[in-house]
Amino acid sequence: MSIDWNPLIQKCHAAAVANGWWEQPRSEDHCMGLVVTEIAEAIEWYRDFKGNADEVFKPYRYDPDADCDILESTCPHMYIDAKPDYWRVWKPTGIPSEFADICIRICDWLGHSSSVGHLPRKQVQRFGADFIADMFAVTSTVCIYSPHTVLDTVEIVAEAYNIDLAAAIETKLAYNATRGHRHGGKRA
């Protein structure tokens, strides 16, 4: 499996811009911090998984009616909400979805960087203005790799766990397209 990242970089960044994620300037540390949060979510999914161990790396979807995650292969992709003429998409969840989020964040960051040049690094003495960048500053003492290296690594790890990363990314991008501006008003 070898994903052609260049079209995904453009697609992810265009979607992020359209959804308002670049209305305020971001530092490189802010972008890295958002990637780290997605990595943490994948780890939390793994740690909290209560099902059969051989199903931990399969794609899941969140069922809002049952308030639980179920195997994607056992659920429909859409259902009719109580409101007439309103279709609602099941939220993709699980490790494949979190891997997709890691890649989407990195592709967005790379898309922005390619259009404006490298983003500025956060000034260490200015803690407090950007919580996410501040948290990354703490995390960055553990590891800093180039975004391309992280994409390659996620692809290799996904392959090792038989995760169809390309499909997970497309599923997550389709779901994110239904979420509206800043995904309902998130701050970052």
N, C-alpha and C positions, 0 to 999 in steps of 0.2 A: 504494500500500500504506500503510495506516495501522493500526498495532497499537493495540488498546485496552489500555493498560498497567495500568489499575487492577486488573482480575482477575488479571493476571500478577503484580503486586506481592504481592497476597494469597497466591496459589498458591506463589510462590517462597519467601516468608517462612515460610509454614506448613511447607513441605518442609524448610527449613533448621532450623527449631525442632525438628521431629520427628526430624531426623538429628543433633541435639545441637550444632549450630553456635553456639547462643546460651547454652550452659550457663555460660560465663564471659563477663563483660561485655566489650564491644568499644568502642573509641573510634571517632570518625568517621575519624580518620587510618588506623586499622586497616582499616576498610571500604574506604576509598579505595585503600589499598595493595593489597588483594586485587583490586580492579578493574584497577589498573595491571599486576598480574602477568598477568591475562588478556589485556590489550592486548599485552603483551610476547610472550605465547605465539602470538598471531595473527601478529605480525611475524616471529617465529622460524619459524613454518610457512611463511610466504611466502619468507623468506630461504633456508631449507633445501630447498625444493621442488625435486625432481629430474625431475619428469615433464614432460609436454607443457605449455607455458605457458598454453594455453587451458583447461586443467583445474585450474589452481591454486585457483580460487574455487569449485570444485564440492565437494559433501560427500563425505567419505571415512569409512571405518570401519576400525578396527584389527582385523586378523585374528591372534589369538594363536597359531593353529596355524602360520601362515606367518611370524609375527613381522614383519609389515609392514602398511602402510596400503594399502587398495585402494578404488577408486571405489565409492561406495555403490550406484550403479545396477547394479553387477556382483556384489554379494554378498547373501546372504540376511540377514535381520534377526536370526535366531536359529539356533543350532545345538545339537546335543546334546553335552554334555560327556562325558568318559569315565565319570563317575559316573552310575549309573542314576537315572532320574527327575529329572535336574537340567538345567534349561535355562539357558543362559548367553547374555547379550545381547552383541552386537558393540559395541564402544565407538565412538561417533561421534567422528570426528576431522576435522581440516581447518579452514580459515578460517571456514566457516559455524558449525561447532561452537564455535570460540573466540569468535565474535561472540555466540553464544547464551550462553556463559559470562559474558561481559561484562554482558549484560543480566540474567542470573540473579543475579549478584552485586549489581548495582545495585538490582534489584527487591527482593531480600532486605533490603538496607540501607534502602530506602525503606519497606518493610513494617514493619521494626522501628522506624524513626523515627516513623512515623505512629501507632504504638501507645504509644510512650513519650516522644515529643517528640524533639527533636534530640539526637543523641549528643554527648557532650563531646568537645571538641578535645583532643588530647594536649598535655600541657604540654611545651614545647620543652626545658626544662632536665632532663627526666626520661628521657633516652635510655637504652636498655639494657633496659627492662622489656618492651617489645613490639617485636620485630625487624621485623615487617611494618609497623607504624606508623612505626618509625624509617626504614625504607627509603622509605616514602611521603614522609616529611618531606624527604628528599633530592629525590625526584621532584617534589614540589609546588612547588619553586622554578621548575620549567619550566612547569607549567600547573595551574591549578585552575579547574574549571568545576562548575556545579551538576549533580547526578546526572540531573535531567530533561534537561538540555542534552546530556549524554553519551548518554542513551538515544536522543534525537532524532537526534543525529549518527550513532550506530551504525546506526540504521534507514536514514538517508539514504545512508550509505556502502555498506551492504549492498545497497540498491536499485541503486546505481551499478554494483555488480559482479554484478548478477543473482542475489543470494543470497536465498533464501526464508527470511528471518529468523524469521518466525513458526513455520515448520516446523522449523527448526533448534533453536529454543527448546523446542518440544514434544518433539522427539526427545531432546534432552539431558536434559530433566526426566524423561522416561521412563527413560532410562539411569541417571540419578542415583538414581532410586527403587530400583534394584536393588543399590546399592553399600553399603547398611547404615549403621550408626551412624558418623558422622564419616568416612564413606567408608573404613572399615577402620582407623580409629584415627589419622587425620592430626591434627597439632597445631593447625593453623589453616586 
